[in-house]
Amino acid sequence: MNALKCLDVTHNQLTHLPEDLGNLPNLEQLYLRHNQLSGIPLLKNCKNLKEIHLGNNQIRRITAEHLQHLESVSVLDIRDNKISELPEEITCLSGLQRLDLTNNDLTGLPFVLGTITSLKSIVLDGNPMKSIRRDIIMRGTVELKKYLCSRIEDPQPVEPTNKGIQNGGDTGIVGGSGEGLKAHDIQQSKSLDYSNKKATSVPDDIWEVAMKAGVTSVNLSKNQFTDLPSNLILLESTLKEFNFGFNKLTKLNPDISLFLRLTTLDLRNNGLSDLPRDMESLQDMREIVLSCNRFTTLPSSLYEMKKLEIIFADNNKITTIDAAGFKNLPMLATLDLQNNNIEQVPPELGNCTQIKSLLLNGNAFRNPRPAILTKGTLALLEYLRSRIVS
């Protein structure tokens, strides 16, 4: 048993695990999904462990004792449990790259989570978050980590200043009293949240305040926009995160390529089938969300964004995978192509070893079989490489 590298006991009725499980020095992947476990196993001597999959159990609590032996783990999947708190000792997982906390009972996160430099993907859907605003979570992992880090040292409140703020002063309302925003909030947070208003435009005075405040983040999701707001160009030199999800886009304005500082772009739930070729100029892009659109292939401009770390393109109509294109993205860590129309997975995709989370469920292909997919990314890539004809 000491030579064992992968252990899969999913879909059983396990309520506990033997202590000897923690004495498998060569174990790299551990699959414990869909059991009745109430805690994380104590794995003191599994020094080579890379992936732990504990989704769909009855786990309520994670202790420091269990985390302190997992420094080599890069993927921790604890989705669909009953966890209400994540301890600060999560930082013991110094090599963690993907953390899936979907569908738990978390109301907040430890601020030190943002200090794990290797962490590329945090998935939080289905948690009753109270201490972190939804718009911050929707900006993606990079900005969530920045927010968490910013809270480690709680700064003293900054006294309001009138500099650069007009239209009623820094505590005044801009954009009208009904759907208006506080000018001071925009200035202090450097973010503009005009989401969920069924809007087709944003009042001019809001853009004026945003420009003077040097806003870096804009959330216009869940509205009725059919094109980029013309005044968005006022933020050309400062905008880093842009959430334009849940709108009515069928085509993305080429002007998006002018925002050279963009790092995060969320276009989920629109009607897009392509992106402007000029978007290849966005060389600081790290995360792009294209979920729930009408893409039949991933736009070629993506393969020119050398800093891209995360691509969410699930729930589209994509039919093919461009392995050479993904090989061209040295920092790509998360690739989600679930629920598309992919009929074949090229074996060459296995050479994209930079990918740490590859999600392909819900497609038309027969190989790799579901049993291979459930083993996780490392096993999937290894399987694909074994299929390459030399």
Number of C-alpha atoms within 10 A of each C-alpha: 10 9 9 12 15 15 14 13 13 19 13 11 12 16 12 13 14 8 11 11 17 17 16 20 19 17 23 21 24 20 20 25 24 19 19 18 22 18 20 20 17 21 21 19 17 21 19 17 24 20 26 21 22 26 24 21 22 18 21 16 15 19 16 14 13 17 22 16 19 28 19 18 24 21 25 20 20 24 24 22 23 20 22 18 17 18 16 15 17 21 21 18 22 17 18 24 21 23 18 20 24 19 20 22 18 20 15 16 18 17 18 18 23 23 15 18 13 14 22 24 23 19 17 19 15 14 19 15 16 11 10 15 10 10 18 17 19 18 22 25 23 21 19 20 23 15 16 18 18 14 13 14 9 8 8 6 6 7 6 13 13 11 11 14 20 16 15 12 17 22 17 16 20 25 17 11 10 8 12 15 19 18 26 21 17 23 23 15 13 19 22 24 15 20 18 14 13 14 17 15 18 17 14 12 16 22 20 19 23 25 24 17 23 19 24 21 25 23 21 26 26 20 19 17 21 17 16 19 13 10 16 17 17 16 21 20 16 19 24 21 25 23 24 25 25 22 23 18 21 15 16 17 14 13 15 20 17 15 21 19 18 24 23 24 21 22 23 23 22 22 20 20 20 18 19 16 14 13 22 19 17 23 17 17 24 23 25 22 22 24 24 22 23 20 22 16 18 22 15 16 17 23 18 18 22 18 18 24 22 25 19 20 25 24 22 24 21 23 18 16 17 15 16 14 16 20 19 15 20 16 18 25 22 22 19 19 25 20 20 23 19 22 15 15 20 17 18 18 22 24 17 20 15 16 23 22 21 18 19 21 18 15 19 14 16 11 14 15 11 13 10 15 19 17 19 21 22 19 17 21 22 15 16 19 17 12 12 13 7 3
